[in-house]
Amino acid sequence: MSGHEVMVQRITAIIAELYQYGFVSRKKMMDEFNISERTLYRDLNRLGDRIVPDGDGIYRLAPAYAKPQALKEQQNLINALGMAELFPVKKIFSQPDMTSLIIRSLPGDPEAKRVLENNYSVFDKAIRENSLCEFHYKGKHRTVAPYKLINIKSVWYLGAVENEKVKGFQLTKIHWLKFKSEHFTPQPHITQYFAEEDDVWFSLDKQIVLLKISADVSHFFKRRNVLPAQKLIRQEPNGDLIVQTKMAHENQLFPLLRYWLPNLIIISPISLQQRFYQKLNQQIIEMKNPLQ
C-alpha cells in the first residue's frame, strides 16, 4: 500500500472517531498507526479549523462542526478531501474500524506536497481574503486572482483568473509567491466552475461534443466518467450510448478517441469529426513511412 493510501486511511479513521466520540487522543492515534508525532500533526492539520486542541494531547471537534450536524459535516469534509466516491459515509462512520478497507489511489507528487506545505498559508489567506497573487510561472511574471487549490488526478493546481481568463497553474512550477494588497471580487460563475471542473484543461470556453459509444464497451462509461464532463444523453435499443462531453482543445479529446477506436465515434460537430479523421489518417501515413 502506498504512503498516500495509508494517509487516506488514517484521516478517515480520525474523522470517524471525531464524529463518533467527539475527540481523538494524540497518543492513541500514534500508537494505533505506528506513526511519529510529526506525521500525526500533518494529518491533523489537514482537518483545518474543524478541530481544536483541548490539552493533554486531546483534540476535539470545533463547536461549529459538532453534532447535530455531524453527518453533514462528515460529508462536507469527505468531499473536500476528494474521497466522496470511495465509500458510503453513513456506513463507514457508524463503525470507525478501518481494518476491512483498502483504498487504492493515485500516488501523490512529493514536490507538489512540499510546495503546498511551504505555501499553504499564503494560498489560503489569498483565497479567503480575495487578494491578488504574484509569482513567476514558466519564465513569466504573473498576477492572478486566486479562487481555489485543486487536486486533479493527484496533481495540485491553483485555479485562478489571469487577464480575464480562467487558468490552472501547477503548484510545482510556481515560484516567488506573494500576495498583494489589492483585492478582487469573485465572480459566482467562476467560483462554480472551479468547484465542478474535473479536468486539467482549464477554460470557460468549452465546445460541446456528442459521441456514440459502442455497446461492447458501454459498461466502462456507465461505471465512471471516462470523458471530461461526461453526461449520458440516452441509451439506444442496441445498447449503444449517446453521451455529451465538453472540451477546451482537441488534444483533450483526440487521444481518448484514438484509445477507444473503433468503439467511440464523434456524432457532432461534423467539423470536429472530420478534423479527427484527418489527423488520424495523417498519423497512419507517418507510421507507415517513419523515415520520410
N, C-alpha and C positions, 0 to 999 in steps of 0.2 A: 504494500500500500504506500502511495506517495506521501510526502510531507503535507501536501495540500489536502489530501483526503483525510489524513489524521487530524489536521487542524479543523476541518469542517465537522468531523465527529465530536471533537472536544467542544466546539462552540455550541453545537446542537445540544449536547449534554448539559452545558452550563445554562443555556436558555431554558431547557426543560426543568432543571432544578430550581431556577429562579422563580418560574411561574407556578411550580407546584408547592414549594416551601417558602418562597418569598426572600430567600437568601442563599448564598453559596459560601463555603468555607475555603479560604485560600489553601490551607494545609491539606484539606480533603481532596481538592482538585489536583494538587501537586502529587499527592500520593497515588490517587486513582489513575492518573495518566502518566505517572513517572516522568514529570517534566520539571524544568527549573522554574524558579520564581520569576525570572525574566520572561520566559516563554508564556507563563500564565498572565503576566501583566499585559503582554501584547494581545493575548486573547481577550482579556477584559476590556482593553482599550478599544477593540473593535465594536464593543457594545455601546460606546459613546456615553451620552448622558442618561441612558436607561438604568444605570446602576450607580450607587453611591457607597463609599466606604463607611463602615459602621464600627470600626475599631476591632482590635484583636483578630485581624485577618478575615473579617466578615464583610461581605458585600451584599447589599440589599437592592431591591428594585426601587428606583426613584418613585416618589409618591405619584407623579403624573402617569406612571406606567403600571401601577399596582392594580389589583382587582377592584371593581368587577369587569374591567375591560381587558382582562389578561389575555384571553384568547385572541382578541382583535389585535392587540399589540404584538403577540407572538407572530401572527400572520404578517403584520407590517414589517417586523424585524426580519423574518424569513425572506420576505420579498426583497428587502434592501440588500440582503446577503446573497441574492441570486439563487436561492435554494427552493423557491416556491414549487417548482415542478418535481422536486425529488421525493416528497413524501406527504401523506395526509396529516396536517397539523394536529387535528383533534386526537387521532390515534397515537401519534408519536409522543405528544406531550402529556398524555394520560399515564404513560409509563416511560420515564426518562432513561431506563436502562437500554443502552445502545448496543449491547453485545450481539444482537441479532441482525445488525445492519452493517453493510459495507457500501460506501459511496465511492464510485469510480468517477473521477472528474479530470479535466484537463490540467496538466501541471502549470503552475504559475511561472512568471518570469521573475527571477531573483533580482534583476536590475530594476525592473519596474517597481517591485516591492520596496527596494531600498529608496528609490526616488519618492515613492508615496510616503514612506515612513519619515523621510527627512523634510518633506514639504507639505505634509497633510494639513498642518495648522494654517499655512498660508493659503492653500487652496480652499479650505473650509471657511476661513474668515472672509475671503474674497467672494465666495459664492453666497454665503449667508448675508453679507452686507452689500452685495451688488456693487462691488468695487472693480474697476478695470484692472487688468493684469498686464505686466510687461515681461517679456522673456525673449530669448533667442531660440529659433527653431529652424533647422535645416539651413543655417547660414544667414538667416534674416531676422531682423528685429521685428517683433510682433507686439501689437497692443490689442487685447481682446476683451470681450465681455464674457466672463465665465459663468456657465449655467450648471454644469454637473460633472462629477467624476464618474466615468462609466467603464465597467469591465465587460468586454465582449470577447468571448472565447479565450479567457484568461489573459487578455491584453488590456492594459489600462489606458484610457484616453481622457483628456479634458475636453468635454463638449462645450464649445464656445462660439461666439459670433465675432468674425473679423471682417471689417469693411462691408457690413450688412450681409455677409454670407455665413451660413452655418458650416462649421468645420469640426473635425476631431483631431486633436493633437496628441500623439503618443507621448506618454509621460517620460519615457526613456530618452526622448530627443529634445526635451525642454531644458534649457539652461538659463542660469542667472534670473531665476524667477523672483518677482517682487510685485506687490500690488500698489496701485496709485491712489491718490486722494480723491480722484474723480469717481463718480458713481454713474450707473446706468439704470434704466427702468426695464425690468424683464418683460418680455412680450409673452403673453399667455400661450400663443400657438407654438412658440419656440420651446417654452418650458414643456409643453405637452409632447412635442416632437422628440425631445431628448428622453423623456420618460418612456416613450414607446419604441424608440429606434432599436432594431435588433441586428443591424449590420454595420460594417465599418465604412461604408460609402456614405459619408455624411452629406446630405443635401436636402433642401426643401423642394427642389425642382426634380421630381422623380416621374418617370414615364410608366404608365400602367400597361402591363403586358398580359395577354391571355394566352394560356398554353393548354395543350391536351396531353394528359399523362396516360400511358397505356395501362390497361387493367392488370397486365403482368407485373407491374412494379407499383401499382397504386397504393399497396399496403404500406410502403415506406413513407409515402407522403401523407397518409392518414395518421400514421403513428407519431410523426413530428413534422415541424416546418423545415423542409429542406431548402425551400426558396425564400428569399428575403420578403418579408411582409406577406407571406403566403396566405391566401384566402380561397377556400373552396366555393366555387360558384354552383356546380351541380355534378351529379354522377350520372353518366349515361347508362342506358339499359344494358349495354355490353360490359359495363364495369369501368370504362374509361372515366377519368376525372377531367373536368374543366376547372382550371384554377387561375387565379389572378395573382400576379406578383408586381412589385414596383422596383424599378432600377434607376440608379443615378447615372450609370455609364454602362455601355455594352459589355465591358470587361467584367462587370459584376455578375452578368448572367451567362455570357457565352461559354466560359469554362464548365459551368454546370450543365449546360445543354450538351456539350461535347461528351461529358462523362456519361450522361444518361441516354445518349443515342442508342437505338432509334426510338426509344420509348418516350421521348419528350419532344413536342413539336410546337413551334410558335404558331398561334392562330392569328393574332393581330398584335400590333400593326403589321401589315403586309410588308411595308418598307423594312422593318426590322428583320422579318423572316428572310427576305431576300438578301439583306446585308449579312446575316449569319451564314447562309448557304454560300455566298460569295467568298467569305473568309475561310469557310471550311474547305471549299474546292481549292483555294489557293494554298492552304496548308497541306492538302493531299498532294498537290503538284510538287511542292517543296520537299515533301517526304520521299517522293519517287525519284527526285533529282537532287540529292543532297549536296552534290559537288558543283552545281551550277550557281 
